[in-house]
């Protein structure tokens, strides 16, 4: 994996120079454009498709599994996407400690691990603290987009965002609804519907 900021203009996989200091997006991208982050980007299906439609924005996919990161890299390279970077780290850690404050325009969280057993529900990424972490990372007017197949998780997510004075519920644009993730395709093939929510940072 290429290391450090010096190679960031050509490398899809960005090797973090530090896990203690917040990122500087200028070290990842050659163009200073609005940044959107996908936490848990899977194989990059959504990320590559959406980034290809929006060269006027920069996109960061976060994953912890090396195999998935390679798939993101391959998709971005095949499509010649210069506005995509991938980072290997836990999504929650990156959001809390590494994303520069009020620096991103959108946050995408699609099909996070639902931790379905009640005793494990505290491990869910979208928990009581999540709206505050998201608000710190987002610019005013930025958006959070959520998708899941798990009804309980969906209701929990709506509850925590609905209880935050920093967010207002909005509609998911049709354009976004039409771009599916790898998990989403599998669920649709089995007849499992997607549950969606979106929130504006105010």
PyMOL commands that set and color helices and strands:
alter all, ss='L'
color gray80, all
select helices_A, chain A and resi 5-7+25-27+45-53+66-78+91-98+118-123+130-137+151-162+174-177+182-189
alter helices_A, ss='H'
color red, helices_A
select strands_A, chain A and resi 13-14+34-39+57-63+84-88+104-110+138-148+167-170+195-201
alter strands_A, ss='S'
color yellow, strands_A
deselect
rebuild
show_as cartoon
